[in-house]
Structures are given as structure tokens and as C-alpha cells.
Amino acid sequence: MFHGGSELVSRFPLILFLISLAVRLAAVALLTTPIESDFALQYQASQQFARGDFSFQDTLYFQRWGYQTGLVIWQGTLLKIWNNPLILRLVNCLVSAGTNVLLYLIARDYFTPRAAQTASLAYAFFLFPATFVTVLCNSIPSAFFLTLCLYLIMGRQLESFPRIPVYALAGASLALANALRPDAPLVLVPLLAYFLFRFVSKASLKNFISYLKKFSALFLTFLVLSTALSGLVKITGVNASGLNNNDPLWGLVLGTNTETGGTYNDSDGQAISALTQQGMTRSEAERQVISQHLQVGPAKLLETAVRKMRTLWWDGALGWSLSSIRQTSPVLFELLEEIDRAMFTCALFLAGLGALALFRRSRKDMKLYLIPFVIFATSCVYLLIEVQPRYAYVGQIAVFILMAGGTQVVVSLWETVTGSWRALAGSRKTLGEFPKGT
């Protein structure tokens, strides 16, 4: 492995960035990924934005889910530079490679350089994020700012900076991430849990005030900037709905459908349309459908929860980026899916070892608990709302950070075992050198 001397360790972030970028550029060069489904609608709106045409806001899609406008602005701004989807994929490559560097920097501050390098290199070649750059989605830029938020809070090299401004900057990064995709709860809730656990572990008025200042700096910056960004979208006429979600129950409608395992389906939309035609408002119809979904036994609910977790963490999402390969070479596609699943299963196993090892770490490493909290929060959120395999994108970043901890445990165990073998072999050799008695 790379870990070597201090000079090589200091250069590794650049080496990692170039390796990650090369893998992702290769995916863009080799794959033909059609722009389809919601991504096609968002891309068309992005082209309109690039021309100064904001009429896309008149569609029902952007009226109900105004938060999708963040991606439209992001993509539309890039399309003003070069009106070709290739620029969006190239920027995805840069952003995804940058996310991998942040993953490494977080892992390096809490684990050995070798373990951090192993985890980040594994993520560089992990098929799902490596090929997902060809899909024009909001997960990739949003995940970068979410990971940046975590690094600003967890990075030990930043501890010498004034903490309140750093936490405020983390809140700003979180707001930008949320403007692109509303995934802020996946980090915000774990942060709140961290501050509560931190206070309980060493309760005092001084600590309470210190933690309150830090969390307030982060949360208030996030709240003010999020509100300002949404207001700016309204004031500039880009979308009268701002960045708001005007149909928050729709995700619950889909997520509570025990027949489909909480995945997207057309039947729920048809059921809601039938109820609205009878005189109900959409929200009333959605509440009734949710209530109908939940009128099943506890066993069925538990079965659905298990199905949703399997869909989120183990079902492959390569179909979005490798759809052309799936059509032309289904055998190759199935093989790539198996490789992708095997890679993530290994990462998840090592992450589990890393999570267990947290109990043996000192209190100065308490921030490391944020990582399993992010994984837990991701699971909880998608137990409630619609689930798709690609929604694990942020959670998988946390898994690979924690994988470094499991790698460190395995390496340490291996060194202990091999050290014992060498010591035993050495002692036998020494005994063999004594002259035999007469």
C-alpha cells in the first residue's frame, strides 16, 4: 500500500484525486448513459434556465417539488459555459473525486494512514459511485458539500482555527448541499445526537454553553442561508415555489406501500387521483392512502422494513449508469452487479468491525461516532419514505470512512499474529543453537 514515508502521505490526497478522476473519466468515455426519467425533465429545465427561460416552474413537477430547482440552477449555470451534457458529467467527475479526497482526509485523522488509504482507494474503484457520474443527478454535488460539512467539523487539522466560524462554515456547506438535494437531515440529526451524547458524557454548564454555541452557529447559519437561497429563487423569478417541498407526504405514500416494498409505483398516484376526483384535497387523499397502507399486521410491516433495507443497501443501482450494457450484454451487466455488491459487502463488514472498535477509543475521538450515526440516520429516513438503491449514495460514503477502522483492526490483528509466529520461530532457533548435553 502507499502509506510509506511522510512525504508520500502528504502527497496522497493529490494521488488519490487523480486516480479517482481517471476512473470516473474512463466511465464517462466508455459508457453511453441516456438521460431519462426525472433526470430528463430536470435536464430540459436546466437548458431553459441557461437560456433565461424560467417557464419550467409552471409545470406541476416543479410546483410540487421546488427543491429540484437547485439542481436546475447548478446544471443550467454550467450549461451556459458549454451547452452539452458532457460538461455536467465532467464536473460530476471532479466533484466525485473531491468527495473521495474528503473521505480520505476524515479517515486519516482517526485511523492509520494505511487504513485510510485502503478505504479511499476502495471507494475510488467502487463501481456504483465511479460510474454514477454519467447520470445527471443531484446526489453527487450534494454529497460533496455534505462530506465537506463533516470534514469541517471532524477534521483535526482544523482544530486550531476558531471553532464558531468553522461550525458556521459547516452550516453554510450543509445549506448548499440541501439546496441541491434535501439530504441535510442525514447529517443534521446525527450532529444533534452527537452534541447530546457529548454533553451527557461530561455534563457541566461550561460544556453546555460551549456545545450550544457550536451547534447554534451551525444550525442558524444553515437555517438562515437555506431560507435566503429559497427566497432568492422566488425573488429572481426562477421558481415561485422557491426550494420548498410542497408535497412532503408523497414520499411517505410510496414509502409505506407494503405491497411494493416502499419503492416507486404508479398505483399510488392513481389511487390519489381517484380520491381527489371525489372532492378530497391532495393532502387529504395522501393521508388516507398512507392510513390504508399501514392497516396491516406488525409482521407485514417488519417484512417491509427488511425489504426496504435490502433495497437500500444491497440492491444494485448500476442500472442507471449501465443501462446500455444491461441491454446489449446482460451477462456482463450481471457480473458487474455481483462485483459491485461484493465490494460493498466487504466494505460493510469492515465498517461493522470499525464500529465495534469505536467502544475502545478514547473520548477525544467522540466525533468519530458521527459516521455510524449518519449510516443509522440514512436507514431510519428510508424506513419511512420511498426507497431506491441509489439513495444510499451518502450513506455509502460514511460506510467507507468507517471501513478504514475495520481495516485497521484487521491489519493490527494480522501484525499481532504474524509477530507471535516470528517470535516463536525466533525462540526455537535460539534454543536450537545451544550445544547438546553429554
FIVEX-525461 format. One record per residue (C-alpha): x, y, z; residue in one letter. Coordinates in steps of 0.2 Angstrom, whole numbers, plus 2048, in hexadecimal, padded with zeros to 3 digits. Layout:
@c1:X&c2:Y&c3:Z&resn:A .
...
! end
This chain:
@c1:800&c2:800&c3:800&resn:M .
@c1:805&c2:812&c3:7FE&resn:F .
@c1:807&c2:817&c3:810&resn:H .
@c1:81A&c2:818&c3:810&resn:G .
@c1:823&c2:828&c3:816&resn:G .
@c1:81C&c2:839&c3:81B&resn:S .
@c1:81F&c2:841&c3:80A&resn:E .
@c1:815&c2:833&c3:801&resn:L .
@c1:807&c2:835&c3:80E&resn:V .
@c1:807&c2:848&c3:80B&resn:S .
@c1:805&c2:845&c3:7F9&resn:R .
@c1:7F8&c2:837&c3:7FA&resn:F .
@c1:7E9&c2:843&c3:7F9&resn:P .
@c1:7EF&c2:849&c3:7E8&resn:L .
@c1:7F3&c2:837&c3:7E2&resn:I .
@c1:7E2&c2:831&c3:7E8&resn:L .
@c1:7D9&c2:83F&c3:7DF&resn:F .
@c1:7E2&c2:83B&c3:7CF&resn:L .
@c1:7DE&c2:829&c3:7D0&resn:I .
@c1:7CC&c2:82C&c3:7D4&resn:S .
@c1:7CA&c2:838&c3:7C6&resn:L .
@c1:7D2&c2:82D&c3:7BA&resn:A .
@c1:7C6&c2:81F&c3:7BE&resn:V .
@c1:7B7&c2:82A&c3:7BD&resn:R .
@c1:7BD&c2:832&c3:7AD&resn:L .
@c1:7BF&c2:820&c3:7A6&resn:A .
@c1:7AD&c2:81D&c3:7AA&resn:A .
@c1:7A7&c2:82C&c3:7A1&resn:V .
@c1:7B2&c2:828&c3:792&resn:A .
@c1:7AC&c2:815&c3:791&resn:L .
@c1:79A&c2:816&c3:797&resn:L .
@c1:78B&c2:81C&c3:78D&resn:T .
@c1:77E&c2:821&c3:79A&resn:T .
@c1:76D&c2:828&c3:793&resn:P .
@c1:766&c2:837&c3:79C&resn:I .
@c1:755&c2:830&c3:7A2&resn:E .
@c1:747&c2:830&c3:7AF&resn:S .
@c1:748&c2:83F&c3:7BB&resn:D .
@c1:759&c2:843&c3:7B5&resn:F .
@c1:753&c2:847&c3:7A4&resn:A .
@c1:746&c2:853&c3:7AB&resn:L .
@c1:753&c2:85B&c3:7B6&resn:Q .
@c1:760&c2:85C&c3:7A7&resn:Y .
@c1:753&c2:864&c3:79C&resn:Q .
@c1:74F&c2:871&c3:7A9&resn:A .
@c1:762&c2:874&c3:7AB&resn:S .
@c1:763&c2:878&c3:799&resn:Q .
@c1:755&c2:885&c3:79B&resn:Q .
@c1:75D&c2:88D&c3:7A9&resn:F .
@c1:76D&c2:88F&c3:79F&resn:A .
@c1:763&c2:898&c3:792&resn:R .
@c1:75B&c2:8A3&c3:7A0&resn:G .
@c1:74A&c2:89A&c3:79E&resn:D .
@c1:742&c2:896&c3:7AF&resn:F .
@c1:732&c2:890&c3:7A8&resn:S .
@c1:736&c2:87E&c3:7AE&resn:F .
@c1:72F&c2:884&c3:7BF&resn:Q .
@c1:71E&c2:884&c3:7B8&resn:D .
@c1:71E&c2:871&c3:7B7&resn:T .
@c1:716&c2:867&c3:7C5&resn:L .
@c1:727&c2:85E&c3:7C8&resn:Y .
@c1:730&c2:86E&c3:7CD&resn:F .
@c1:721&c2:875&c3:7D6&resn:Q .
@c1:720&c2:866&c3:7E2&resn:R .
@c1:732&c2:863&c3:7E4&resn:W .
@c1:73B&c2:874&c3:7E3&resn:G .
@c1:74A&c2:86D&c3:7EB&resn:Y .
@c1:74F&c2:865&c3:7DA&resn:Q .
@c1:752&c2:877&c3:7D4&resn:T .
@c1:763&c2:877&c3:7DD&resn:G .
@c1:769&c2:86A&c3:7D1&resn:L .
@c1:762&c2:874&c3:7C2&resn:V .
@c1:76C&c2:883&c3:7C7&resn:I .
@c1:77C&c2:879&c3:7CA&resn:W .
@c1:77A&c2:870&c3:7B9&resn:Q .
@c1:774&c2:87F&c3:7B0&resn:G .
@c1:782&c2:88A&c3:7B6&resn:T .
@c1:78E&c2:87D&c3:7AF&resn:L .
@c1:785&c2:87C&c3:79F&resn:L .
@c1:787&c2:88E&c3:79C&resn:K .
@c1:79A&c2:88B&c3:79A&resn:I .
@c1:797&c2:87C&c3:78E&resn:W .
@c1:786&c2:876&c3:789&resn:N .
@c1:78A&c2:864&c3:789&resn:N .
@c1:786&c2:857&c3:796&resn:P .
@c1:798&c2:851&c3:796&resn:L .
@c1:79D&c2:861&c3:7A0&resn:I .
@c1:791&c2:85B&c3:7AE&resn:L .
@c1:799&c2:849&c3:7AE&resn:R .
@c1:7AB&c2:851&c3:7AE&resn:L .
@c1:7A6&c2:85C&c3:7BD&resn:V .
@c1:79E&c2:84C&c3:7C5&resn:N .
@c1:7AF&c2:844&c3:7C3&resn:C .
@c1:7B8&c2:852&c3:7CC&resn:L .
@c1:7AC&c2:853&c3:7DA&resn:V .
@c1:7AB&c2:841&c3:7DD&resn:S .
@c1:7BE&c2:840&c3:7DD&resn:A .
@c1:7BE&c2:84E&c3:7EA&resn:G .
@c1:7B2&c2:845&c3:7F5&resn:T .
@c1:7BE&c2:836&c3:7F5&resn:N .
@c1:7CC&c2:841&c3:7FB&resn:V .
@c1:7C1&c2:848&c3:809&resn:L .
@c1:7BD&c2:836&c3:80D&resn:L .
@c1:7D0&c2:832&c3:80F&resn:Y .
@c1:7D3&c2:842&c3:819&resn:L .
@c1:7C6&c2:83E&c3:826&resn:I .
@c1:7CC&c2:82C&c3:827&resn:A .
@c1:7DE&c2:831&c3:828&resn:R .
@c1:7DB&c2:83C&c3:837&resn:D .
@c1:7D4&c2:82D&c3:841&resn:Y .
@c1:7DC&c2:81D&c3:83A&resn:F .
@c1:7ED&c2:818&c3:834&resn:T .
@c1:7F3&c2:81F&c3:823&resn:P .
@c1:7F3&c2:80D&c3:81C&resn:R .
@c1:7E1&c2:80A&c3:821&resn:A .
@c1:7DB&c2:81B&c3:81B&resn:A .
@c1:7E4&c2:818&c3:80A&resn:Q .
@c1:7DD&c2:807&c3:808&resn:T .
@c1:7CB&c2:80D&c3:80B&resn:A .
@c1:7CC&c2:81C&c3:800&resn:S .
@c1:7D4&c2:812&c3:7F2&resn:L .
@c1:7C6&c2:805&c3:7F4&resn:A .
@c1:7BA&c2:813&c3:7F2&resn:Y .
@c1:7C3&c2:81A&c3:7E2&resn:A .
@c1:7C0&c2:809&c3:7D9&resn:F .
@c1:7AF&c2:805&c3:7E1&resn:F .
@c1:7A4&c2:803&c3:7D2&resn:L .
@c1:794&c2:80C&c3:7D7&resn:F .
@c1:79B&c2:81E&c3:7DB&resn:P .
@c1:7A9&c2:81C&c3:7CD&resn:A .
@c1:79C&c2:819&c3:7C0&resn:T .
@c1:78E&c2:824&c3:7C7&resn:F .
@c1:797&c2:833&c3:7C1&resn:V .
@c1:78F&c2:830&c3:7B0&resn:T .
@c1:77E&c2:833&c3:7B7&resn:V .
@c1:778&c2:845&c3:7B8&resn:L .
@c1:772&c2:845&c3:7CA&resn:C .
@c1:773&c2:850&c3:7DA&resn:N .
@c1:77A&c2:842&c3:7E5&resn:S .
@c1:78C&c2:845&c3:7E0&resn:I .
@c1:78E&c2:858&c3:7E3&resn:P .
@c1:783&c2:857&c3:7F2&resn:S .
@c1:78E&c2:849&c3:7FA&resn:A .
@c1:79E&c2:853&c3:7F7&resn:F .
@c1:797&c2:862&c3:802&resn:F .
@c1:790&c2:856&c3:80F&resn:L .
@c1:7A1&c2:84D&c3:810&resn:T .
@c1:7AA&c2:85E&c3:811&resn:L .
@c1:79E&c2:863&c3:820&resn:C .
@c1:7A4&c2:853&c3:829&resn:L .
@c1:7B6&c2:857&c3:825&resn:Y .
@c1:7B5&c2:868&c3:82C&resn:L .
@c1:7AE&c2:862&c3:83C&resn:I .
@c1:7B8&c2:852&c3:83E&resn:M .
@c1:7C9&c2:857&c3:836&resn:G .
@c1:7D7&c2:858&c3:843&resn:R .
@c1:7E1&c2:863&c3:838&resn:Q .
@c1:7D4&c2:870&c3:83A&resn:L .
@c1:7D3&c2:870&c3:84D&resn:E .
@c1:7DF&c2:87E&c3:84E&resn:S .
@c1:7D3&c2:88A&c3:845&resn:F .
@c1:7C6&c2:893&c3:84F&resn:P .
@c1:7B8&c2:886&c3:852&resn:R .
@c1:7A8&c2:891&c3:850&resn:I .
@c1:7AD&c2:898&c3:83E&resn:P .
@c1:7B2&c2:886&c3:839&resn:V .
@c1:7A1&c2:87F&c3:83F&resn:Y .
@c1:798&c2:88E&c3:836&resn:A .
@c1:7A2&c2:889&c3:826&resn:L .
@c1:79C&c2:877&c3:829&resn:A .
@c1:78A&c2:87E&c3:82A&resn:G .
@c1:78C&c2:887&c3:819&resn:A .
@c1:793&c2:877&c3:811&resn:S .
@c1:784&c2:86E&c3:818&resn:L .
@c1:778&c2:87B&c3:811&resn:A .
@c1:780&c2:87A&c3:7FF&resn:L .
@c1:77E&c2:867&c3:800&resn:A .
@c1:76C&c2:868&c3:805&resn:N .
@c1:769&c2:875&c3:7F7&resn:A .
@c1:76E&c2:868&c3:7EB&resn:L .
@c1:766&c2:859&c3:7F3&resn:R .
@c1:75C&c2:859&c3:803&resn:P .
@c1:768&c2:84D&c3:80C&resn:D .
@c1:76D&c2:859&c3:81B&resn:A .
@c1:764&c2:84E&c3:828&resn:P .
@c1:770&c2:840&c3:824&resn:L .
@c1:77E&c2:84B&c3:82C&resn:V .
@c1:774&c2:857&c3:837&resn:L .
@c1:76B&c2:84A&c3:841&resn:V .
@c1:77B&c2:841&c3:845&resn:P .
@c1:784&c2:851&c3:84A&resn:L .
@c1:776&c2:855&c3:856&resn:L .
@c1:778&c2:843&c3:85D&resn:A .
@c1:78A&c2:845&c3:85E&resn:Y .
@c1:789&c2:856&c3:868&resn:F .
@c1:77C&c2:84D&c3:874&resn:L .
@c1:787&c2:83E&c3:877&resn:F .
@c1:797&c2:849&c3:879&resn:R .
@c1:78E&c2:854&c3:886&resn:F .
@c1:787&c2:845&c3:890&resn:V .
@c1:798&c2:83D&c3:890&resn:S .
@c1:79F&c2:84C&c3:899&resn:K .
@c1:791&c2:857&c3:89F&resn:A .
@c1:795&c2:868&c3:8A5&resn:S .
@c1:78F&c2:87A&c3:8A2&resn:L .
@c1:79F&c2:87F&c3:89A&resn:K .
@c1:79E&c2:870&c3:88E&resn:N .
@c1:78B&c2:873&c3:88B&resn:F .
@c1:78F&c2:885&c3:886&resn:I .
@c1:79D&c2:880&c3:87B&resn:S .
@c1:793&c2:873&c3:871&resn:Y .
@c1:784&c2:87E&c3:870&resn:L .
@c1:78F&c2:88C&c3:868&resn:K .
@c1:796&c2:87F&c3:85B&resn:K .
@c1:786&c2:877&c3:857&resn:F .
@c1:77D&c2:888&c3:856&resn:S .
@c1:78A&c2:88F&c3:84A&resn:A .
@c1:788&c2:880&c3:83F&resn:L .
@c1:775&c2:87F&c3:840&resn:F .
@c1:771&c2:892&c3:83E&resn:L .
@c1:77D&c2:894&c3:830&resn:T .
@c1:775&c2:885&c3:827&resn:F .
@c1:763&c2:88B&c3:82B&resn:L .
@c1:767&c2:89D&c3:826&resn:V .
@c1:770&c2:899&c3:816&resn:L .
@c1:763&c2:88C&c3:811&resn:S .
@c1:755&c2:898&c3:813&resn:T .
@c1:75F&c2:8A5&c3:809&resn:A .
@c1:763&c2:89A&c3:7FB&resn:L .
@c1:751&c2:895&c3:7FA&resn:S .
@c1:74B&c2:8A7&c3:7FB&resn:G .
@c1:758&c2:8AC&c3:7ED&resn:L .
@c1:751&c2:89E&c3:7E1&resn:V .
@c1:73F&c2:8A6&c3:7E4&resn:K .
@c1:745&c2:8B8&c3:7E3&resn:I .
@c1:74F&c2:8B6&c3:7D3&resn:T .
@c1:740&c2:8AD&c3:7CB&resn:G .
@c1:748&c2:89D&c3:7C8&resn:V .
@c1:73B&c2:893&c3:7D1&resn:N .
@c1:72C&c2:89A&c3:7DB&resn:A .
@c1:72D&c2:88B&c3:7E6&resn:S .
@c1:73F&c2:88F&c3:7EC&resn:G .
@c1:748&c2:87F&c3:7F1&resn:L .
@c1:73A&c2:879&c3:7FC&resn:N .
@c1:732&c2:868&c3:7FB&resn:N .
@c1:71F&c2:86B&c3:7F9&resn:N .
@c1:71B&c2:859&c3:7F9&resn:D .
@c1:724&c2:851&c3:808&resn:P .
@c1:718&c2:843&c3:80A&resn:L .
@c1:71B&c2:83B&c3:7F9&resn:W .
@c1:72B&c2:833&c3:7FF&resn:G .
@c1:722&c2:82B&c3:80E&resn:L .
@c1:714&c2:825&c3:802&resn:V .
@c1:721&c2:81B&c3:7F8&resn:L .
@c1:72B&c2:817&c3:807&resn:G .
@c1:71D&c2:80F&c3:811&resn:T .
@c1:716&c2:804&c3:802&resn:N .
@c1:719&c2:7F2&c3:809&resn:T .
@c1:715&c2:7EA&c3:7F9&resn:E .
@c1:723&c2:7F3&c3:7EF&resn:T .
@c1:730&c2:7F3&c3:7FD&resn:G .
@c1:730&c2:806&c3:7FE&resn:G .
@c1:736&c2:808&c3:7ED&resn:T .
@c1:72F&c2:814&c3:7DF&resn:Y .
@c1:71F&c2:80E&c3:7D7&resn:N .
@c1:711&c2:814&c3:7CC&resn:D .
@c1:702&c2:80D&c3:7D6&resn:S .
@c1:704&c2:819&c3:7E4&resn:D .
@c1:703&c2:828&c3:7D9&resn:G .
@c1:6F3&c2:821&c3:7D1&resn:Q .
@c1:6EB&c2:81E&c3:7E2&resn:A .
@c1:6EF&c2:830&c3:7E7&resn:I .
@c1:6E8&c2:836&c3:7D6&resn:S .
@c1:6D8&c2:82C&c3:7D9&resn:A .
@c1:6D5&c2:834&c3:7EA&resn:L .
@c1:6D9&c2:845&c3:7E5&resn:T .
@c1:6CC&c2:843&c3:7D7&resn:Q .
@c1:6BF&c2:83F&c3:7E5&resn:Q .
@c1:6C2&c2:850&c3:7ED&resn:G .
@c1:6D1&c2:84D&c3:7F9&resn:M .
@c1:6E0&c2:859&c3:7F9&resn:T .
@c1:6F0&c2:850&c3:7F4&resn:R .
@c1:6F7&c2:850&c3:806&resn:S .
@c1:6E7&c2:849&c3:80C&resn:E .
@c1:6E8&c2:83B&c3:7FF&resn:A .
@c1:6FA&c2:838&c3:803&resn:E .
@c1:6F6&c2:836&c3:816&resn:R .
@c1:6E8&c2:82A&c3:812&resn:Q .
@c1:6F4&c2:81F&c3:806&resn:V .
@c1:701&c2:81F&c3:814&resn:I .
@c1:6F4&c2:819&c3:821&resn:S .
@c1:6EF&c2:80B&c3:815&resn:Q .
@c1:701&c2:806&c3:812&resn:H .
@c1:704&c2:805&c3:825&resn:L .
@c1:6F4&c2:7FA&c3:828&resn:Q .
@c1:6FE&c2:7EA&c3:828&resn:V .
@c1:705&c2:7DF&c3:836&resn:G .
@c1:716&c2:7E2&c3:83F&resn:P .
@c1:71D&c2:7D3&c3:835&resn:A .
@c1:71A&c2:7DB&c3:825&resn:K .
@c1:721&c2:7EC&c3:82A&resn:L .
@c1:731&c2:7E3&c3:830&resn:L .
@c1:732&c2:7DA&c3:820&resn:E .
@c1:731&c2:7EA&c3:817&resn:T .
@c1:73E&c2:7F2&c3:821&resn:A .
@c1:74A&c2:7E4&c3:81E&resn:V .
@c1:746&c2:7E5&c3:80B&resn:R .
@c1:749&c2:7F8&c3:80B&resn:K .
@c1:75A&c2:7F6&c3:814&resn:M .
@c1:75F&c2:7E8&c3:807&resn:R .
@c1:75A&c2:7F4&c3:7F9&resn:T .
@c1:764&c2:802&c3:800&resn:L .
@c1:774&c2:7FA&c3:805&resn:W .
@c1:775&c2:7EA&c3:7FA&resn:W .
@c1:76B&c2:7EC&c3:7EA&resn:D .
@c1:776&c2:7F3&c3:7DC&resn:G .
@c1:774&c2:804&c3:7D5&resn:A .
@c1:77F&c2:801&c3:7C6&resn:L .
@c1:770&c2:801&c3:7BA&resn:G .
@c1:76F&c2:814&c3:7B9&resn:W .
@c1:781&c2:816&c3:7B3&resn:S .
@c1:783&c2:805&c3:7AA&resn:L .
@c1:772&c2:804&c3:7A2&resn:S .
@c1:77A&c2:802&c3:790&resn:S .
@c1:785&c2:7F3&c3:796&resn:I .
@c1:775&c2:7EB&c3:79F&resn:R .
@c1:76D&c2:7EB&c3:78E&resn:Q .
@c1:77B&c2:7E6&c3:783&resn:T .
@c1:785&c2:7DA&c3:78F&resn:S .
@c1:779&c2:7D4&c3:79D&resn:P .
@c1:786&c2:7C7&c3:7A2&resn:V .
@c1:794&c2:7D4&c3:7A4&resn:L .
@c1:787&c2:7E0&c3:7AD&resn:F .
@c1:783&c2:7D2&c3:7BA&resn:E .
@c1:796&c2:7CF&c3:7BD&resn:L .
@c1:799&c2:7E1&c3:7C0&resn:L .
@c1:78A&c2:7E2&c3:7CC&resn:E .
@c1:791&c2:7D3&c3:7D6&resn:E .
@c1:7A2&c2:7DB&c3:7D7&resn:I .
@c1:79A&c2:7EB&c3:7DD&resn:D .
@c1:790&c2:7E2&c3:7EA&resn:R .
@c1:7A0&c2:7D8&c3:7EF&resn:A .
@c1:7AA&c2:7E8&c3:7F1&resn:M .
@c1:79D&c2:7F1&c3:7FC&resn:F .
@c1:79A&c2:7E1&c3:806&resn:T .
@c1:7AC&c2:7E0&c3:80B&resn:C .
@c1:7AC&c2:7F3&c3:80F&resn:A .
@c1:79D&c2:7F1&c3:81A&resn:L .
@c1:7A5&c2:7E2&c3:823&resn:F .
@c1:7B4&c2:7EC&c3:826&resn:L .
@c1:7AA&c2:7FB&c3:82B&resn:A .
@c1:7A1&c2:7F0&c3:838&resn:G .
@c1:7B2&c2:7EC&c3:840&resn:L .
@c1:7B6&c2:7FE&c3:840&resn:G .
@c1:7A6&c2:802&c3:849&resn:A .
@c1:7A9&c2:7F5&c3:856&resn:L .
@c1:7BB&c2:7FC&c3:858&resn:A .
@c1:7B4&c2:80D&c3:85C&resn:L .
@c1:7B0&c2:807&c3:86E&resn:F .
@c1:7C2&c2:805&c3:872&resn:R .
@c1:7C7&c2:817&c3:86C&resn:R .
@c1:7CB&c2:825&c3:877&resn:S .
@c1:7BE&c2:834&c3:87A&resn:R .
@c1:7C9&c2:83F&c3:86F&resn:K .
@c1:7C2&c2:835&c3:860&resn:D .
@c1:7B0&c2:837&c3:865&resn:M .
@c1:7AD&c2:841&c3:854&resn:K .
@c1:7B0&c2:830&c3:84B&resn:L .
@c1:79F&c2:82A&c3:851&resn:Y .
@c1:798&c2:836&c3:845&resn:L .
@c1:79C&c2:82A&c3:837&resn:I .
@c1:791&c2:81B&c3:83D&resn:P .
@c1:784&c2:828&c3:842&resn:F .
@c1:783&c2:82D&c3:830&resn:V .
@c1:781&c2:81B&c3:82A&resn:I .
@c1:773&c2:819&c3:838&resn:F .
@c1:76A&c2:829&c3:833&resn:A .
@c1:76A&c2:824&c3:820&resn:T .
@c1:762&c2:813&c3:825&resn:S .
@c1:755&c2:81B&c3:830&resn:C .
@c1:750&c2:828&c3:823&resn:V .
@c1:74E&c2:81B&c3:815&resn:Y .
@c1:744&c2:810&c3:821&resn:L .
@c1:737&c2:81D&c3:81F&resn:L .
@c1:737&c2:825&c3:80E&resn:I .
@c1:73A&c2:81E&c3:7FC&resn:E .
@c1:749&c2:814&c3:7FA&resn:V .
@c1:755&c2:811&c3:7EB&resn:Q .
@c1:766&c2:809&c3:7EB&resn:P .
@c1:76E&c2:819&c3:7E5&resn:R .
@c1:768&c2:822&c3:7F4&resn:Y .
@c1:776&c2:819&c3:7FE&resn:A .
@c1:783&c2:825&c3:7F6&resn:Y .
@c1:786&c2:82F&c3:805&resn:V .
@c1:785&c2:821&c3:811&resn:G .
@c1:792&c2:817&c3:807&resn:Q .
@c1:79E&c2:825&c3:809&resn:I .
@c1:79C&c2:823&c3:81C&resn:A .
@c1:79E&c2:810&c3:81B&resn:V .
@c1:7AF&c2:812&c3:812&resn:F .
@c1:7B5&c2:81E&c3:81F&resn:I .
@c1:7B1&c2:812&c3:82C&resn:L .
@c1:7B9&c2:804&c3:821&resn:M .
@c1:7CA&c2:80C&c3:825&resn:A .
@c1:7C7&c2:807&c3:838&resn:G .
@c1:7C3&c2:7F5&c3:833&resn:G .
@c1:7D2&c2:7F5&c3:828&resn:T .
@c1:7DD&c2:7FB&c3:837&resn:Q .
@c1:7D6&c2:7ED&c3:842&resn:V .
@c1:7DA&c2:7E0&c3:835&resn:V .
@c1:7EB&c2:7E6&c3:832&resn:V .
@c1:7EF&c2:7E8&c3:844&resn:S .
@c1:7E9&c2:7D6&c3:848&resn:L .
@c1:7F3&c2:7CF&c3:839&resn:W .
@c1:803&c2:7D8&c3:83F&resn:E .
@c1:800&c2:7D1&c3:851&resn:T .
@c1:7FE&c2:7BF&c3:84A&resn:V .
@c1:80C&c2:7C0&c3:83E&resn:T .
@c1:817&c2:7C8&c3:84C&resn:G .
@c1:813&c2:7BA&c3:858&resn:S .
@c1:818&c2:7AD&c3:84A&resn:W .
@c1:828&c2:7B6&c3:847&resn:R .
@c1:82C&c2:7B7&c3:85A&resn:A .
@c1:828&c2:7A5&c3:85C&resn:L .
@c1:833&c2:7A0&c3:84D&resn:A .
@c1:841&c2:7AB&c3:854&resn:G .
@c1:840&c2:7A3&c3:865&resn:S .
@c1:841&c2:791&c3:85D&resn:R .
@c1:850&c2:797&c3:853&resn:K .
@c1:859&c2:79E&c3:862&resn:T .
@c1:856&c2:78E&c3:86C&resn:L .
@c1:85C&c2:784&c3:85D&resn:G .
@c1:86D&c2:78D&c3:85E&resn:E .
@c1:871&c2:786&c3:870&resn:F .
@c1:87E&c2:778&c3:870&resn:P .
@c1:876&c2:767&c3:874&resn:K .
@c1:87A&c2:760&c3:885&resn:G .
@c1:885&c2:751&c3:887&resn:T .
! end
